[in-house]
């Protein structure tokens, strides 16, 4: 899998949140790790990107398994991206506004299904 945090090194993509067509992100990969010893919870990163056109936008974040088969974002404020979010006037959004939009974007993705699939493959 491409390292999830590499998305920060991708060329920046301007995204005008209220005017631009929605992003069509696809699952690019999920990494599964065991925290601590063999008894620790599963943790990892997941990477999503838009591969339909140039420039390519991407987002990544850490996740944790909170109980068998139930995964959650490890840090909702820890989403990394190469997106530069702008308002309708083209002004950069505040950090708080960016966090709200990125969390909405993550919420709209079927990421938990992809993480659960990766966990299942780990156990095969």
N, CA, C and O atoms as CSV, one atom per row, in Angstrom:
chain,resi,resn,atom,element,x,y,z
A,1,UNK,N,N,0.841,-1.180,0.000
A,1,UNK,CA,C,0.000,0.000,0.000
A,1,UNK,C,C,0.882,1.237,0.000
A,1,UNK,O,O,1.928,1.268,0.648
A,2,UNK,N,N,0.453,2.247,-0.727
A,2,UNK,CA,C,1.114,3.546,-0.676
A,2,UNK,C,C,0.981,4.088,0.742
A,2,UNK,O,O,-0.118,4.059,1.297
A,3,UNK,N,N,2.066,4.583,1.353
A,3,UNK,CA,C,1.938,5.146,2.706
A,3,UNK,C,C,0.871,6.248,2.725
A,3,UNK,O,O,0.870,7.144,1.881
A,4,UNK,N,N,-0.028,6.162,3.697
A,4,UNK,CA,C,-1.164,7.093,3.761
A,4,UNK,C,C,-0.724,8.544,3.863
A,4,UNK,O,O,-1.348,9.425,3.270
A,5,UNK,N,N,0.348,8.803,4.610
A,5,UNK,CA,C,0.731,10.189,4.856
A,5,UNK,C,C,1.443,10.823,3.674
A,5,UNK,O,O,1.758,12.012,3.714
A,6,UNK,N,N,1.706,10.045,2.609
A,6,UNK,CA,C,2.346,10.595,1.415
A,6,UNK,C,C,1.438,11.630,0.739
A,6,UNK,O,O,1.906,12.458,-0.043
A,7,UNK,N,N,0.142,11.573,1.047
A,7,UNK,CA,C,-0.806,12.513,0.442
A,7,UNK,C,C,-0.392,13.967,0.713
A,7,UNK,O,O,-0.701,14.858,-0.079
A,8,UNK,N,N,0.297,14.202,1.819
A,8,UNK,CA,C,0.761,15.561,2.130
A,8,UNK,C,C,1.798,16.046,1.125
A,8,UNK,O,O,1.974,17.253,0.955
A,9,UNK,N,N,2.484,15.127,0.460
A,9,UNK,CA,C,3.516,15.494,-0.511
A,9,UNK,C,C,2.956,15.631,-1.928
A,9,UNK,O,O,3.663,16.080,-2.830
A,10,UNK,N,N,1.696,15.249,-2.127
A,10,UNK,CA,C,1.095,15.395,-3.447
A,10,UNK,C,C,0.919,16.883,-3.745
A,10,UNK,O,O,0.791,17.683,-2.818
A,11,UNK,N,N,0.911,17.261,-5.015
A,11,UNK,CA,C,0.682,18.684,-5.343
A,11,UNK,C,C,-0.649,19.158,-4.767
A,11,UNK,O,O,-1.629,18.413,-4.783
A,12,UNK,N,N,-0.693,20.383,-4.262
A,12,UNK,CA,C,-1.944,20.895,-3.691
A,12,UNK,C,C,-3.046,21.008,-4.745
A,12,UNK,O,O,-2.800,21.311,-5.913
A,13,UNK,N,N,-4.262,20.753,-4.285
A,13,UNK,CA,C,-5.444,20.861,-5.131
A,13,UNK,C,C,-6.400,21.848,-4.480
A,13,UNK,O,O,-6.781,21.668,-3.323
A,14,UNK,N,N,-6.791,22.886,-5.205
A,14,UNK,CA,C,-7.763,23.852,-4.697
A,14,UNK,C,C,-9.157,23.265,-4.851
A,14,UNK,O,O,-9.509,22.737,-5.906
A,15,UNK,N,N,-9.944,23.363,-3.789
A,15,UNK,CA,C,-11.314,22.846,-3.823
A,15,UNK,C,C,-12.233,23.879,-3.200
A,15,UNK,O,O,-12.183,24.139,-1.998
A,16,UNK,N,N,-13.072,24.463,-4.042
A,16,UNK,CA,C,-14.039,25.466,-3.583
A,16,UNK,C,C,-15.262,24.700,-3.096
A,16,UNK,O,O,-16.049,24.203,-3.901
A,17,UNK,N,N,-15.418,24.605,-1.790
A,17,UNK,CA,C,-16.356,23.661,-1.188
A,17,UNK,C,C,-17.816,23.891,-1.542
A,17,UNK,O,O,-18.582,22.930,-1.611
A,18,UNK,N,N,-18.223,25.122,-1.766
A,18,UNK,CA,C,-19.633,25.381,-2.044
A,18,UNK,C,C,-19.954,25.450,-3.521
A,18,UNK,O,O,-21.130,25.446,-3.885
A,19,UNK,N,N,-18.964,25.512,-4.379
A,19,UNK,CA,C,-19.191,25.677,-5.805
A,19,UNK,C,C,-18.701,24.500,-6.645
A,19,UNK,O,O,-19.288,24.192,-7.683
A,20,UNK,N,N,-17.653,23.856,-6.211
A,20,UNK,CA,C,-17.037,22.798,-6.987
A,20,UNK,C,C,-17.869,21.531,-6.898
A,20,UNK,O,O,-18.500,21.254,-5.878
A,21,UNK,N,N,-17.859,20.769,-7.976
A,21,UNK,CA,C,-18.532,19.477,-7.964
A,21,UNK,C,C,-17.947,18.625,-6.842
A,21,UNK,O,O,-16.776,18.770,-6.492
A,22,UNK,N,N,-18.757,17.744,-6.284
A,22,UNK,CA,C,-18.250,16.916,-5.186
A,22,UNK,C,C,-17.087,16.038,-5.656
A,22,UNK,O,O,-16.993,15.663,-6.825
A,23,UNK,N,N,-16.222,15.732,-4.717
A,23,UNK,CA,C,-15.108,14.837,-5.012
A,23,UNK,C,C,-15.622,13.406,-5.129
A,23,UNK,O,O,-16.562,13.012,-4.438
A,24,UNK,N,N,-15.004,12.649,-5.996
A,24,UNK,CA,C,-15.348,11.239,-6.153
A,24,UNK,C,C,-14.123,10.433,-5.755
A,24,UNK,O,O,-13.314,10.029,-6.590
A,25,UNK,N,N,-14.016,10.212,-4.449
A,25,UNK,CA,C,-12.847,9.532,-3.904
A,25,UNK,C,C,-13.044,8.020,-3.926
A,25,UNK,O,O,-14.141,7.514,-3.689
A,26,UNK,N,N,-11.955,7.313,-4.217
A,26,UNK,CA,C,-11.964,5.858,-4.205
A,26,UNK,C,C,-10.926,5.371,-3.203
A,26,UNK,O,O,-9.964,6.073,-2.889
A,27,UNK,N,N,-11.133,4.185,-2.719
A,27,UNK,CA,C,-10.219,3.588,-1.750
A,27,UNK,C,C,-8.915,3.218,-2.453
A,27,UNK,O,O,-8.916,2.464,-3.426
A,28,UNK,N,N,-7.811,3.753,-1.953
A,28,UNK,CA,C,-6.502,3.459,-2.523
A,28,UNK,C,C,-5.721,2.461,-1.676
A,28,UNK,O,O,-4.767,1.854,-2.163
A,29,UNK,N,N,-6.107,2.285,-0.431
A,29,UNK,CA,C,-5.427,1.302,0.396
A,29,UNK,C,C,-5.658,1.522,1.868
A,29,UNK,O,O,-5.949,2.632,2.313
A,30,UNK,N,N,-5.523,0.439,2.623
A,30,UNK,CA,C,-5.651,0.473,4.074
A,30,UNK,C,C,-4.551,-0.386,4.674
A,30,UNK,O,O,-4.299,-1.503,4.223
A,31,UNK,N,N,-3.909,0.145,5.682
A,31,UNK,CA,C,-2.862,-0.573,6.398
A,31,UNK,C,C,-3.411,-0.974,7.762
A,31,UNK,O,O,-4.045,-0.173,8.448
A,32,UNK,N,N,-3.157,-2.229,8.147
A,32,UNK,CA,C,-3.616,-2.762,9.425
A,32,UNK,C,C,-2.401,-3.130,10.265
A,32,UNK,O,O,-1.506,-3.837,9.802
A,33,UNK,N,N,-2.377,-2.645,11.504
A,33,UNK,CA,C,-1.311,-2.939,12.455
A,33,UNK,C,C,-1.921,-3.374,13.773
A,33,UNK,O,O,-3.092,-3.108,14.044
A,34,UNK,N,N,-1.125,-4.041,14.589
A,34,UNK,CA,C,-1.565,-4.406,15.936
A,34,UNK,C,C,-0.855,-3.476,16.906
A,34,UNK,O,O,0.371,-3.375,16.869
A,35,UNK,N,N,-1.593,-2.796,17.770
A,35,UNK,CA,C,-0.992,-1.897,18.757
A,35,UNK,C,C,-0.419,-2.712,19.895
A,35,UNK,O,O,-1.119,-3.519,20.508
A,36,UNK,N,N,0.848,-2.502,20.174
A,36,UNK,CA,C,1.488,-3.216,21.288
A,36,UNK,C,C,1.702,-4.680,20.981
A,36,UNK,O,O,2.223,-5.032,19.923
A,37,UNK,N,N,1.298,-5.536,21.912
A,37,UNK,CA,C,1.500,-6.977,21.753
A,37,UNK,C,C,0.349,-7.610,20.970
A,37,UNK,O,O,-0.487,-6.908,20.400
A,38,UNK,N,N,0.318,-8.929,20.951
A,38,UNK,CA,C,-0.711,-9.648,20.193
A,38,UNK,C,C,-2.124,-9.438,20.733
A,38,UNK,O,O,-3.103,-9.771,20.066
A,39,UNK,N,N,-2.225,-8.891,21.927
A,39,UNK,CA,C,-3.536,-8.660,22.539
A,39,UNK,C,C,-4.046,-7.235,22.319
A,39,UNK,O,O,-5.200,-6.936,22.628
A,40,UNK,N,N,-3.195,-6.356,21.788
A,40,UNK,CA,C,-3.579,-4.957,21.596
A,40,UNK,C,C,-4.603,-4.786,20.489
A,40,UNK,O,O,-4.799,-5.686,19.672
A,41,UNK,N,N,-5.255,-3.633,20.463
A,41,UNK,CA,C,-6.265,-3.382,19.428
A,41,UNK,C,C,-5.619,-3.220,18.049
A,41,UNK,O,O,-4.437,-2.894,17.934
A,42,UNK,N,N,-6.409,-3.452,17.024
A,42,UNK,CA,C,-5.953,-3.198,15.662
A,42,UNK,C,C,-6.054,-1.701,15.391
A,42,UNK,O,O,-7.012,-1.041,15.793
A,43,UNK,N,N,-5.060,-1.192,14.712
A,43,UNK,CA,C,-5.018,0.215,14.322
A,43,UNK,C,C,-4.522,0.283,12.891
A,43,UNK,O,O,-4.095,-0.729,12.335
A,44,UNK,N,N,-4.571,1.448,12.294
A,44,UNK,CA,C,-4.034,1.577,10.945
A,44,UNK,C,C,-4.343,2.912,10.325
A,44,UNK,O,O,-4.797,3.848,10.983
A,45,UNK,N,N,-4.081,2.971,9.031
A,45,UNK,CA,C,-4.366,4.162,8.246
A,45,UNK,C,C,-5.135,3.735,6.999
A,45,UNK,O,O,-5.011,2.602,6.533
A,46,UNK,N,N,-5.919,4.649,6.477
A,46,UNK,CA,C,-6.605,4.411,5.220
A,46,UNK,C,C,-6.396,5.624,4.319
A,46,UNK,O,O,-6.336,6.762,4.784
A,47,UNK,N,N,-6.286,5.356,3.032
A,47,UNK,CA,C,-5.990,6.383,2.031
A,47,UNK,C,C,-7.045,6.342,0.949
A,47,UNK,O,O,-7.361,5.286,0.401
A,48,UNK,N,N,-7.585,7.515,0.650
A,48,UNK,CA,C,-8.605,7.660,-0.388
A,48,UNK,C,C,-8.158,8.753,-1.338
A,48,UNK,O,O,-7.548,9.737,-0.919
A,49,UNK,N,N,-8.460,8.583,-2.624
A,49,UNK,CA,C,-8.054,9.591,-3.590
A,49,UNK,C,C,-8.976,9.640,-4.783
A,49,UNK,O,O,-9.739,8.714,-5.055
A,50,UNK,N,N,-8.880,10.750,-5.484
A,50,UNK,CA,C,-9.649,10.953,-6.709
A,50,UNK,C,C,-8.701,10.691,-7.862
A,50,UNK,O,O,-7.748,11.439,-8.075
A,51,UNK,N,N,-8.961,9.641,-8.595
A,51,UNK,CA,C,-8.054,9.244,-9.664
A,51,UNK,C,C,-8.628,9.516,-11.051
A,51,UNK,O,O,-8.014,9.159,-12.057
A,52,UNK,N,N,-9.793,10.139,-11.112
A,52,UNK,CA,C,-10.473,10.314,-12.396
A,52,UNK,C,C,-9.871,11.410,-13.263
A,52,UNK,O,O,-10.009,11.365,-14.486
A,53,UNK,N,N,-9.223,12.370,-12.678
A,53,UNK,CA,C,-8.687,13.484,-13.465
A,53,UNK,C,C,-7.496,14.093,-12.740
A,53,UNK,O,O,-7.319,13.894,-11.538
A,54,UNK,N,N,-6.698,14.822,-13.468
A,54,UNK,CA,C,-5.588,15.571,-12.857
A,54,UNK,C,C,-6.108,16.950,-12.514
A,54,UNK,O,O,-6.962,17.448,-13.248
A,55,UNK,N,N,-5.670,17.592,-11.479
A,55,UNK,CA,C,-4.801,17.054,-10.437
A,55,UNK,C,C,-5.545,16.094,-9.521
A,55,UNK,O,O,-6.774,16.110,-9.461
A,56,UNK,N,N,-4.813,15.277,-8.824
A,56,UNK,CA,C,-5.387,14.235,-7.969
A,56,UNK,C,C,-5.488,14.741,-6.533
A,56,UNK,O,O,-4.519,15.250,-5.969
A,57,UNK,N,N,-6.672,14.592,-5.955
A,57,UNK,CA,C,-6.905,14.954,-4.560
A,57,UNK,C,C,-6.850,13.693,-3.716
A,57,UNK,O,O,-7.206,12.612,-4.185
A,58,UNK,N,N,-6.406,13.826,-2.471
A,58,UNK,CA,C,-6.363,12.682,-1.585
A,58,UNK,C,C,-6.586,13.063,-0.142
A,58,UNK,O,O,-6.312,14.191,0.267
A,59,UNK,N,N,-7.087,12.111,0.627
A,59,UNK,CA,C,-7.262,12.272,2.069
A,59,UNK,C,C,-6.854,10.966,2.750
A,59,UNK,O,O,-7.014,9.884,2.185
A,60,UNK,N,N,-6.331,11.078,3.960
A,60,UNK,CA,C,-5.925,9.900,4.727
A,60,UNK,C,C,-6.144,10.186,6.205
A,60,UNK,O,O,-6.138,11.341,6.631
A,61,UNK,N,N,-6.337,9.131,6.982
A,61,UNK,CA,C,-6.503,9.293,8.423
A,61,UNK,C,C,-6.217,7.965,9.120
A,61,UNK,O,O,-6.234,6.898,8.507
A,62,UNK,N,N,-5.955,8.071,10.426
A,62,UNK,CA,C,-5.754,6.899,11.273
A,62,UNK,C,C,-7.105,6.389,11.753
A,62,UNK,O,O,-8.051,7.159,11.922
A,63,UNK,N,N,-7.178,5.094,11.966
A,63,UNK,CA,C,-8.377,4.468,12.527
A,63,UNK,C,C,-7.954,3.504,13.631
A,63,UNK,O,O,-6.786,3.130,13.735
A,64,UNK,N,N,-8.924,3.111,14.451
A,64,UNK,CA,C,-8.695,2.148,15.531
A,64,UNK,C,C,-9.927,1.250,15.627
A,64,UNK,O,O,-11.058,1.700,15.441
A,65,UNK,N,N,-9.683,-0.028,15.920
A,65,UNK,CA,C,-10.788,-0.953,16.153
A,65,UNK,C,C,-11.185,-0.830,17.619
A,65,UNK,O,O,-10.395,-1.157,18.504
A,66,UNK,N,N,-12.401,-0.364,17.882
A,66,UNK,CA,C,-12.835,-0.128,19.263
A,66,UNK,C,C,-13.426,-1.380,19.907
A,66,UNK,O,O,-13.436,-1.504,21.132
A,67,UNK,N,N,-13.910,-2.291,19.098
A,67,UNK,CA,C,-14.300,-3.633,19.518
A,67,UNK,C,C,-14.372,-4.456,18.250
A,67,UNK,O,O,-14.262,-3.913,17.151
A,68,UNK,N,N,-14.554,-5.755,18.385
A,68,UNK,CA,C,-14.504,-6.636,17.212
A,68,UNK,C,C,-15.390,-6.113,16.080
A,68,UNK,O,O,-16.610,-6.025,16.215
A,69,UNK,N,N,-14.748,-5.771,14.965
A,69,UNK,CA,C,-15.481,-5.345,13.779
A,69,UNK,C,C,-15.967,-3.917,13.785
A,69,UNK,O,O,-16.539,-3.471,12.791
A,70,UNK,N,N,-15.765,-3.178,14.862
A,70,UNK,CA,C,-16.223,-1.788,14.943
A,70,UNK,C,C,-14.993,-0.890,14.908
A,70,UNK,O,O,-14.136,-0.949,15.790
A,71,UNK,N,N,-14.923,-0.054,13.869
A,71,UNK,CA,C,-13.774,0.832,13.716
A,71,UNK,C,C,-14.232,2.284,13.739
A,71,UNK,O,O,-15.354,2.612,13.353
A,72,UNK,N,N,-13.322,3.148,14.206
A,72,UNK,CA,C,-13.616,4.577,14.297
A,72,UNK,C,C,-12.360,5.350,13.926
A,72,UNK,O,O,-11.250,4.820,13.971
A,73,UNK,N,N,-12.551,6.591,13.566
A,73,UNK,CA,C,-11.402,7.457,13.327
A,73,UNK,C,C,-10.645,7.596,14.643
A,73,UNK,O,O,-11.249,7.819,15.692
A,74,UNK,N,N,-9.334,7.464,14.585
A,74,UNK,CA,C,-8.531,7.608,15.799
A,74,UNK,C,C,-8.506,9.055,16.266
A,74,UNK,O,O,-8.515,9.323,17.467
A,75,UNK,N,N,-8.475,9.983,15.327
A,75,UNK,CA,C,-8.435,11.410,15.651
A,75,UNK,C,C,-9.184,12.170,14.569
A,75,UNK,O,O,-8.626,12.397,13.495
A,76,UNK,N,N,-10.425,12.570,14.810
A,76,UNK,CA,C,-11.199,13.276,13.788
A,76,UNK,C,C,-10.554,14.571,13.296
A,76,UNK,O,O,-10.892,15.060,12.218
A,77,UNK,N,N,-9.635,15.124,14.072
A,77,UNK,CA,C,-8.939,16.335,13.629
A,77,UNK,C,C,-7.624,16.001,12.932
A,77,UNK,O,O,-6.885,16.901,12.531
A,78,UNK,N,N,-7.333,14.716,12.790
A,78,UNK,CA,C,-6.067,14.298,12.214
A,78,UNK,C,C,-6.143,13.860,10.764
A,78,UNK,O,O,-5.293,13.092,10.313
A,79,UNK,N,N,-7.138,14.329,10.019
A,79,UNK,CA,C,-7.231,14.001,8.596
A,79,UNK,C,C,-6.159,14.789,7.849
A,79,UNK,O,O,-6.036,16.002,8.020
A,80,UNK,N,N,-5.392,14.097,7.028
A,80,UNK,CA,C,-4.380,14.774,6.219
A,80,UNK,C,C,-4.838,14.761,4.769
A,80,UNK,O,O,-5.493,13.824,4.312
A,81,UNK,N,N,-4.481,15.816,4.062
A,81,UNK,CA,C,-4.940,15.966,2.688
A,81,UNK,C,C,-4.043,16.925,1.936
A,81,UNK,O,O,-3.298,17.702,2.533
A,82,UNK,N,N,-4.121,16.862,0.641
A,82,UNK,CA,C,-3.453,17.855,-0.197
A,82,UNK,C,C,-4.462,18.896,-0.695
A,82,UNK,O,O,-4.116,19.770,-1.489
A,83,UNK,N,N,-5.705,18.798,-0.224
A,83,UNK,CA,C,-6.734,19.767,-0.592
A,83,UNK,C,C,-6.508,21.094,0.126
A,83,UNK,O,O,-6.170,21.123,1.309
A,84,UNK,N,N,-6.695,22.162,-0.584
A,84,UNK,CA,C,-6.711,23.514,-0.020
A,84,UNK,C,C,-8.142,23.998,-0.177
A,84,UNK,O,O,-8.563,24.346,-1.280
A,85,UNK,N,N,-8.888,24.022,0.914
A,85,UNK,CA,C,-10.306,24.337,0.860
A,85,UNK,C,C,-10.543,25.839,0.841
A,85,UNK,O,O,-9.970,26.595,1.625
A,86,UNK,N,N,-11.417,26.246,-0.092
A,86,UNK,CA,C,-11.736,27.651,-0.298
A,86,UNK,C,C,-13.234,27.861,-0.170
A,86,UNK,O,O,-14.024,26.950,-0.416
A,87,UNK,N,N,-13.621,29.086,0.223
A,87,UNK,CA,C,-15.048,29.415,0.253
A,87,UNK,C,C,-15.479,29.893,-1.133
A,87,UNK,O,O,-14.689,29.838,-2.076
A,88,UNK,N,N,-16.731,30.364,-1.269
A,88,UNK,CA,C,-17.264,30.769,-2.570
A,88,UNK,C,C,-16.527,31.960,-3.178
A,88,UNK,O,O,-16.568,32.162,-4.392
A,89,UNK,N,N,-15.852,32.753,-2.336
A,89,UNK,CA,C,-15.090,33.905,-2.837
A,89,UNK,C,C,-13.645,33.548,-3.155
A,89,UNK,O,O,-12.880,34.392,-3.623
A,90,UNK,N,N,-13.266,32.281,-2.898
A,90,UNK,CA,C,-11.904,31.860,-3.153
A,90,UNK,C,C,-10.961,32.105,-1.992
A,90,UNK,O,O,-9.743,32.022,-2.148
A,91,UNK,N,N,-11.519,32.407,-0.826
A,91,UNK,CA,C,-10.718,32.651,0.373
A,91,UNK,C,C,-10.523,31.332,1.116
A,91,UNK,O,O,-11.464,30.550,1.253
A,92,UNK,N,N,-9.312,31.085,1.590
A,92,UNK,CA,C,-9.012,29.864,2.330
A,92,UNK,C,C,-9.877,29.763,3.587
A,92,UNK,O,O,-10.063,30.747,4.303
A,93,UNK,N,N,-10.397,28.576,3.844
A,93,UNK,CA,C,-11.209,28.360,5.038
A,93,UNK,C,C,-10.320,28.313,6.285
A,93,UNK,O,O,-9.131,28.003,6.204
A,94,UNK,N,N,-10.911,28.621,7.421
A,94,UNK,CA,C,-10.193,28.521,8.693
A,94,UNK,C,C,-9.939,27.046,9.011
A,94,UNK,O,O,-10.563,26.164,8.421
A,95,UNK,N,N,-9.037,26.788,9.929
A,95,UNK,CA,C,-8.740,25.411,10.334
A,95,UNK,C,C,-9.997,24.698,10.831
A,95,UNK,O,O,-10.207,23.523,10.533
A,96,UNK,N,N,-10.828,25.409,11.586
A,96,UNK,CA,C,-12.067,24.819,12.092
A,96,UNK,C,C,-12.991,24.436,10.933
A,96,UNK,O,O,-13.547,23.338,10.919
A,97,UNK,N,N,-13.156,25.337,9.964
A,97,UNK,CA,C,-14.016,25.060,8.814
A,97,UNK,C,C,-13.478,23.892,7.996
A,97,UNK,O,O,-14.244,23.048,7.530
A,98,UNK,N,N,-12.166,23.849,7.823
A,98,UNK,CA,C,-11.556,22.735,7.094
A,98,UNK,C,C,-11.850,21.422,7.802
A,98,UNK,O,O,-12.217,20.440,7.157
A,99,UNK,N,N,-11.692,21.394,9.121
A,99,UNK,CA,C,-11.950,20.174,9.893
A,99,UNK,C,C,-13.391,19.714,9.717
A,99,UNK,O,O,-13.640,18.519,9.558
A,100,UNK,N,N,-14.339,20.639,9.743
A,100,UNK,CA,C,-15.756,20.289,9.575
A,100,UNK,C,C,-15.991,19.680,8.196
A,100,UNK,O,O,-16.661,18.654,8.080
A,101,UNK,N,N,-15.449,20.299,7.154
A,101,UNK,CA,C,-15.647,19.788,5.796
A,101,UNK,C,C,-14.960,18.442,5.585
A,101,UNK,O,O,-15.532,17.547,4.963
A,102,UNK,N,N,-13.744,18.289,6.095
A,102,UNK,CA,C,-13.043,17.020,5.924
A,102,UNK,C,C,-13.747,15.895,6.674
A,102,UNK,O,O,-13.814,14.771,6.176
A,103,UNK,N,N,-14.274,16.181,7.865
A,103,UNK,CA,C,-15.006,15.152,8.590
A,103,UNK,C,C,-16.297,14.772,7.875
A,103,UNK,O,O,-16.689,13.605,7.882
A,104,UNK,N,N,-16.959,15.743,7.260
A,104,UNK,CA,C,-18.135,15.440,6.456
A,104,UNK,C,C,-17.785,14.567,5.256
A,104,UNK,O,O,-18.527,13.654,4.894
A,105,UNK,N,N,-16.648,14.863,4.653
A,105,UNK,CA,C,-16.178,14.074,3.519
A,105,UNK,C,C,-15.889,12.637,3.954
A,105,UNK,O,O,-16.310,11.693,3.285
A,106,UNK,N,N,-15.181,12.466,5.059
A,106,UNK,CA,C,-14.880,11.131,5.578
A,106,UNK,C,C,-16.176,10.388,5.897
A,106,UNK,O,O,-16.314,9.207,5.577
A,107,UNK,N,N,-17.117,11.075,6.522
A,107,UNK,CA,C,-18.390,10.455,6.895
A,107,UNK,C,C,-19.149,9.938,5.668
A,107,UNK,O,O,-19.887,8.957,5.764
A,108,UNK,N,N,-18.971,10.588,4.530
A,108,UNK,CA,C,-19.696,10.197,3.318
A,108,UNK,C,C,-19.078,8.993,2.603
A,108,UNK,O,O,-19.685,8.439,1.686
A,109,UNK,N,N,-17.889,8.591,3.013
A,109,UNK,CA,C,-17.190,7.482,2.353
A,109,UNK,C,C,-17.499,6.148,3.041
A,109,UNK,O,O,-17.752,6.122,4.245
A,110,UNK,N,N,-17.481,5.044,2.290
A,110,UNK,CA,C,-17.681,3.716,2.892
A,110,UNK,C,C,-16.372,3.157,3.468
A,110,UNK,O,O,-16.035,1.993,3.251
A,111,UNK,N,N,-15.649,3.994,4.197
A,111,UNK,CA,C,-14.306,3.629,4.642
A,111,UNK,C,C,-14.305,2.502,5.661
A,111,UNK,O,O,-13.386,1.684,5.678
A,112,UNK,N,N,-15.325,2.448,6.511
A,112,UNK,CA,C,-15.350,1.404,7.537
A,112,UNK,C,C,-15.472,0.016,6.905
A,112,UNK,O,O,-14.894,-0.951,7.402
A,113,UNK,N,N,-16.211,-0.075,5.831
A,113,UNK,CA,C,-16.324,-1.337,5.110
A,113,UNK,C,C,-14.970,-1.760,4.556
A,113,UNK,O,O,-14.605,-2.934,4.624
A,114,UNK,N,N,-14.230,-0.804,4.008
A,114,UNK,CA,C,-12.904,-1.114,3.451
A,114,UNK,C,C,-11.919,-1.510,4.546
A,114,UNK,O,O,-11.105,-2.412,4.346
A,115,UNK,N,N,-11.983,-0.850,5.692
A,115,UNK,CA,C,-11.104,-1.213,6.807
A,115,UNK,C,C,-11.469,-2.604,7.317
A,115,UNK,O,O,-10.582,-3.418,7.579
A,116,UNK,N,N,-12.752,-2.883,7.459
A,116,UNK,CA,C,-13.179,-4.203,7.909
A,116,UNK,C,C,-12.728,-5.289,6.926
A,116,UNK,O,O,-12.353,-6.385,7.343
A,117,UNK,N,N,-12.763,-4.992,5.637
A,117,UNK,CA,C,-12.290,-5.936,4.624
A,117,UNK,C,C,-10.793,-6.204,4.801
A,117,UNK,O,O,-10.344,-7.347,4.715
A,118,UNK,N,N,-10.025,-5.135,5.051
A,118,UNK,CA,C,-8.580,-5.278,5.257
A,118,UNK,C,C,-8.293,-6.093,6.524
A,118,UNK,O,O,-7.366,-6.902,6.542
A,119,UNK,N,N,-9.077,-5.883,7.575
A,119,UNK,CA,C,-8.927,-6.658,8.802
A,119,UNK,C,C,-9.219,-8.126,8.532
A,119,UNK,O,O,-8.498,-9.009,8.997
A,120,UNK,N,N,-10.280,-8.377,7.776
A,120,UNK,CA,C,-10.648,-9.749,7.444
A,120,UNK,C,C,-9.524,-10.445,6.678
A,120,UNK,O,O,-9.228,-11.611,6.940
A,121,UNK,N,N,-8.894,-9.737,5.728
A,121,UNK,CA,C,-7.795,-10.326,4.954
A,121,UNK,C,C,-6.581,-10.590,5.840
A,121,UNK,O,O,-5.817,-11.522,5.590
A,122,UNK,N,N,-6.407,-9.780,6.861
A,122,UNK,CA,C,-5.314,-9.993,7.803
A,122,UNK,C,C,-5.495,-11.319,8.545
A,122,UNK,O,O,-4.531,-12.034,8.820
A,123,UNK,N,N,-6.744,-11.626,8.857
A,123,UNK,CA,C,-7.048,-12.839,9.627
A,123,UNK,C,C,-7.118,-14.095,8.778
A,123,UNK,O,O,-7.221,-15.192,9.328
A,124,UNK,N,N,-7.068,-13.978,7.465
A,124,UNK,CA,C,-7.114,-15.154,6.579
A,124,UNK,C,C,-5.825,-15.941,6.624
A,124,UNK,O,O,-5.698,-16.956,5.940
